[in-house]
Amino acid sequence: MSNPWDEEFAPSAEARDTLLWAQARGASTLGEAYDMLDELELSNDVPEVLGDDGTIDGVRDELDFGLETAGPDSSLSELI
């Protein structure tokens, strides 16, 4: 099986931290993690997860690309 994080899909540290955050809250696929972005945006966890430079919109754009590249059913445990 090829690695879903190929050269075309290289998420930033903020996107990886977001995927870890979503996984800790029960997400098991990339699609589920993407669906949790609104929850993250409303939470107090944004600075902790995204740091000073990351934005929800930036992560959303990266995960949009990941959904197109790896697919929504891609397992988070294989991606991070």
Phi and psi in degrees as GROMACS dihedral restraints (atoms count N, CA, C in turn):
[ dihedral_restraints ]
;  ai    aj    ak    al  type     phi  dphi    fc
    3     4     5     6     1   -78.6    20    10
    4     5     6     7     1   157.7    20    10
    6     7     8     9     1   -75.3    20    10
    7     8     9    10     1   123.6    20    10
    9    10    11    12     1   -62.1    20    10
   10    11    12    13     1   -24.2    20    10
   12    13    14    15     1   -88.1    20    10
   13    14    15    16     1    66.1    20    10
   15    16    17    18     1   -76.6    20    10
   16    17    18    19     1  -177.9    20    10
   18    19    20    21     1   -58.6    20    10
   19    20    21    22     1   -28.6    20    10
   21    22    23    24     1   -76.8    20    10
   22    23    24    25     1   -27.3    20    10
   24    25    26    27     1  -118.5    20    10
   25    26    27    28     1    90.0    20    10
   27    28    29    30     1  -120.5    20    10
   28    29    30    31     1    88.3    20    10
   30    31    32    33     1   -68.4    20    10
   31    32    33    34     1   152.4    20    10
   33    34    35    36     1   -71.6    20    10
   34    35    36    37     1   171.5    20    10
   36    37    38    39     1   -60.4    20    10
   37    38    39    40     1   -36.7    20    10
   39    40    41    42     1   -64.1    20    10
   40    41    42    43     1   -40.6    20    10
   42    43    44    45     1   -67.0    20    10
   43    44    45    46     1   -41.3    20    10
   45    46    47    48     1   -63.8    20    10
   46    47    48    49     1   -42.8    20    10
   48    49    50    51     1   -63.4    20    10
   49    50    51    52     1   -34.9    20    10
   51    52    53    54     1   -65.8    20    10
   52    53    54    55     1   -42.0    20    10
   54    55    56    57     1   -63.6    20    10
   55    56    57    58     1   -40.0    20    10
   57    58    59    60     1   -64.4    20    10
   58    59    60    61     1   -40.9    20    10
   60    61    62    63     1   -60.2    20    10
   61    62    63    64     1   -46.9    20    10
   63    64    65    66     1   -65.5    20    10
   64    65    66    67     1   -39.9    20    10
   66    67    68    69     1   -63.3    20    10
   67    68    69    70     1   -39.2    20    10
   69    70    71    72     1   -65.3    20    10
   70    71    72    73     1   -20.4    20    10
   72    73    74    75     1  -103.3    20    10
   73    74    75    76     1    14.0    20    10
   75    76    77    78     1   108.4    20    10
   76    77    78    79     1    -6.0    20    10
   78    79    80    81     1   -71.1    20    10
   79    80    81    82     1   139.9    20    10
   81    82    83    84     1  -121.7    20    10
   82    83    84    85     1   -10.8    20    10
   84    85    86    87     1  -127.7    20    10
   85    86    87    88     1   163.7    20    10
   87    88    89    90     1   -61.7    20    10
   88    89    90    91     1   -39.1    20    10
   90    91    92    93     1   -62.5    20    10
   91    92    93    94     1   -41.7    20    10
   93    94    95    96     1   -65.3    20    10
   94    95    96    97     1   -40.9    20    10
   96    97    98    99     1   -62.8    20    10
   97    98    99   100     1   -41.7    20    10
   99   100   101   102     1   -61.1    20    10
  100   101   102   103     1   -42.1    20    10
  102   103   104   105     1   -63.9    20    10
  103   104   105   106     1   -20.8    20    10
  105   106   107   108     1   -88.8    20    10
  106   107   108   109     1    -0.4    20    10
  108   109   110   111     1   -61.3    20    10
  109   110   111   112     1   -37.1    20    10
  111   112   113   114     1   -63.5    20    10
  112   113   114   115     1   -39.2    20    10
  114   115   116   117     1   -62.7    20    10
  115   116   117   118     1   -43.5    20    10
  117   118   119   120     1   -61.6    20    10
  118   119   120   121     1   -42.8    20    10
  120   121   122   123     1   -60.0    20    10
  121   122   123   124     1   -33.5    20    10
  123   124   125   126     1   -89.1    20    10
  124   125   126   127     1    -8.6    20    10
  126   127   128   129     1   -86.3    20    10
  127   128   129   130     1   171.4    20    10
  129   130   131   132     1   -84.7    20    10
  130   131   132   133     1     1.5    20    10
  132   133   134   135     1   -85.8    20    10
  133   134   135   136     1    -7.4    20    10
  135   136   137   138     1   -53.8    20    10
  136   137   138   139     1   -53.2    20    10
  138   139   140   141     1   -62.3    20    10
  139   140   141   142     1   -36.8    20    10
  141   142   143   144     1   -67.5    20    10
  142   143   144   145     1   -39.9    20    10
  144   145   146   147     1   -81.9    20    10
  145   146   147   148     1   -44.7    20    10
  147   148   149   150     1   -96.7    20    10
  148   149   150   151     1   -11.0    20    10
  150   151   152   153     1    70.7    20    10
  151   152   153   154     1  -162.0    20    10
  153   154   155   156     1   -81.9    20    10
  154   155   156   157     1   -26.1    20    10
  156   157   158   159     1  -102.0    20    10
  157   158   159   160     1   -18.2    20    10
  159   160   161   162     1   -81.3    20    10
  160   161   162   163     1   152.7    20    10
  162   163   164   165     1  -132.5    20    10
  163   164   165   166     1   153.1    20    10
  165   166   167   168     1   -59.8    20    10
  166   167   168   169     1   -42.5    20    10
  168   169   170   171     1   -62.2    20    10
  169   170   171   172     1   -39.2    20    10
  171   172   173   174     1   -64.4    20    10
  172   173   174   175     1   -44.4    20    10
  174   175   176   177     1   -65.6    20    10
  175   176   177   178     1   -41.7    20    10
  177   178   179   180     1   -57.8    20    10
  178   179   180   181     1   -43.4    20    10
  180   181   182   183     1   -62.2    20    10
  181   182   183   184     1   -43.5    20    10
  183   184   185   186     1   -64.0    20    10
  184   185   186   187     1   -43.9    20    10
  186   187   188   189     1   -70.6    20    10
  187   188   189   190     1   -31.1    20    10
  189   190   191   192     1   -56.7    20    10
  190   191   192   193     1   -47.2    20    10
  192   193   194   195     1   -64.0    20    10
  193   194   195   196     1   -40.0    20    10
  195   196   197   198     1   -62.6    20    10
  196   197   198   199     1   -38.4    20    10
  198   199   200   201     1   -62.4    20    10
  199   200   201   202     1   -38.9    20    10
  201   202   203   204     1   -70.6    20    10
  202   203   204   205     1   -37.8    20    10
  204   205   206   207     1   -82.0    20    10
  205   206   207   208     1   -54.4    20    10
  207   208   209   210     1   -95.5    20    10
  208   209   210   211     1   -26.2    20    10
  210   211   212   213     1    96.8    20    10
  211   212   213   214     1   152.4    20    10
  213   214   215   216     1   -68.7    20    10
  214   215   216   217     1   -20.8    20    10
  216   217   218   219     1   -91.5    20    10
  217   218   219   220     1     6.2    20    10
  219   220   221   222     1   -64.8    20    10
  220   221   222   223     1   132.0    20    10
  222   223   224   225     1   -71.4    20    10
  223   224   225   226     1   131.5    20    10
  225   226   227   228     1   -63.7    20    10
  226   227   228   229     1   -35.5    20    10
  228   229   230   231     1   -64.2    20    10
  229   230   231   232     1   -25.1    20    10
  231   232   233   234     1   -86.4    20    10
  232   233   234   235     1   -23.1    20    10
  234   235   236   237     1   -88.4    20    10
  235   236   237   238     1   -28.7    20    10
